[in-house]
Amino acid sequence: MYAQDADGDGVPDASDNCPNDPAKTDPGVCGCGTPDTDSDSDGTSDCVDNCPSDPGKTDPGTCGCGTPDTDSDGNADCVDICPGFDDTADADSDGVPDGCHICANSDDMVDTDSESVPDGCDACPGGDDSADADNDGVADFCDICAGGDDNDDADSDSVPDFCDVCPGGDDNTDTDNDGVADFCDACPGFDDGIDTDGDGILNDVDNCIRERNPLQEDINMDGVGDICQETPFIRGDSNTSGVFDISDIIHLLNVLFRGVGIFLCEDASDTNDDGRVDISDILFGITFQFLDGSAVPPPPYPNPGIDPTLDDLERCQL
C-alpha cells in the first residue's frame, strides 16, 4: 500500500507533524511553514527574536537593536554616562562615574565660574582657566605678570622675572617702606623717591635738601652743600648775643611790633621751633624765662648747633 507524502520530504504524512512543510517534520519554535532560523546565532530563533541580527539582544530595549553595552555596566552605550567605564563606580558621589571624572575626589558638578573646570581642580577660581594670553600656564585672570612667564623667578622672590623691579633681590622686602626693595635701595633707611627741593637729586643723596643745588657743590668736602652751610646758633638767641635771655624777648617785640631792628638769624628767633617767627615765640620765651624753666627750647639749646628741623626760615649765616 502506498503511504501519502504531501510535502515530498520522505516522511509519510501520517508521521509528519508538518505534512505540508518539506523543511520540517515538527512545528518547533516557529511552527510549520516558518523555519527556526537563528541568523545572529544567539540561541533565539528569528521568529521570536526582536533583534534577529543582534547577537547581544533579543529585544530593542531603550537604544534599539545593534546598540551594545560595550562596558558591560548594565547601561547600553546610548544611555551610558561614561562609555567604557562602569557607570556605577562613583567614589565621591557627585553623579559622575570615576572613569569620566574631571576632578577626582571633588564634585565635578560644582563650577562657580562656569568655565567647565570644577571648583575642586580650578587653578584660577573666578576666571577662565583656558584664557592664557602669554602661554605661561597661568590663566590671565590669575596671572601675576601679564606678558611674562610667571614660572620664571630666578631670585625666588615670588615676583616673575619679567615683572621683577629688583632682579637678584627680594622685591617684597622694603625695610624703609620707600617703594624700593632693600637689595636695590640706593639709600637704606630713607625714601629714595623724595626730592624736597626739586633739584633732581633725591633727598637720600642730596647734600642740601632744602635748597636747589643740582651740582652738589661742597668746597670743604664736609658732606654739606655750600648753599646749605650754616652758622651754629642757640635757640631763642634772637639778638645773637650768644645767650638766650630777656634781651631776646625784647628784640622779638621790637622787630615784630615796632619795626625796629632785624632778625640776623630767623632760626634762632623761632624760639618754639614751629617754623614761624611770631608772638608764640615771645610767649614761649616769657614762659621759659619767668614761669616754667623746665620747658626748655628745642635743639640747638643751650649749646650752639645746626637746626635739625626742616622749615622755610632763613638759615643762620652770621
C-alpha positions, 0 to 999 in steps of 0.5 A: 500500500502506498503511504501519502507524502504531501510535502515530498520530504520522505516522511509519510504524512501520517508521521509528519507533524508538518505534512505540508512543510518539506523543511520540517517534520515538527512545528518547533519554535516557529511552527510549520511553514516558518523555519527556526532560523537563528541568523545572529546565532544567539540561541533565539530563533528569528521568529521570536527574536526582536533583534534577529541580527543582534547577537547581544539582544533579543529585544530593542530595549531603550537604544534599539537593536545593534546598540551594545553595552560595550562596558558591560555596566548594565547601561547600553552605550546610548544611555551610558554616562561614561562609555567604557567605564562602569557607570556605577563606580562613583567614589565621591558621589557627585553623579559622575562615574570615576572613569569620566571624572574631571576632578577626582575626589571633588564634585565635578558638578560644582563650577562657580565660574562656569568655565567647565573646570570644577571648583575642586581642580580650578587653578584660577577660581573666578576666571577662565582657566583656558584664557592664557594670553602669554602661554605661561600656564597661568590663566590671565585672570590669575596671572601675576605678570601679564606678558611674562612667564610667571614660572620664571623667578630666578631670585625666588622672590615670588615676583616673575622675572619679567615683572621683577623691579629688583632682579637678584633681590627680594622685591617684597622686602622694603625695610624703609617702606620707600617703594624700593626693595632693600637689595636695590635701595640706593639709600637704606633707611630713607625714601629714595623717591623724595626730592624736597627741593626739586633739584633732581637729586633725591633727598637720600643723596642730596647734600642740601635738601632744602635748597636747589643745588643740582651740582652738589657743590661742597668746597670743604668736602664736609658732606654739606652743600655750600648753599646749605652751610650754616652758622651754629646758633642757640635757640631763642638767641634772637639778638645773637648775643650768644645767650638766650635771655630777656634781651631776646624777648625784647628784640622779638617785640621790637622787630615784630611790633615796632619795626625796629631792628632785624632778625640776623638769624630767623632760626634762632628767633623761632624760639618754639621751633614751629617754623614761624617767627611770631608772638608764640615765640615771645610767649614761649620765651616769657614762659621759659624765662619767668614761669616754667624753666623746665620747658626748655627750647628745642635743639640747638639749646643751650649749646650752639648747633645746626637746626635739625628741623626742616622749615622755610626760615632763613638759615643762620649765616652770621 
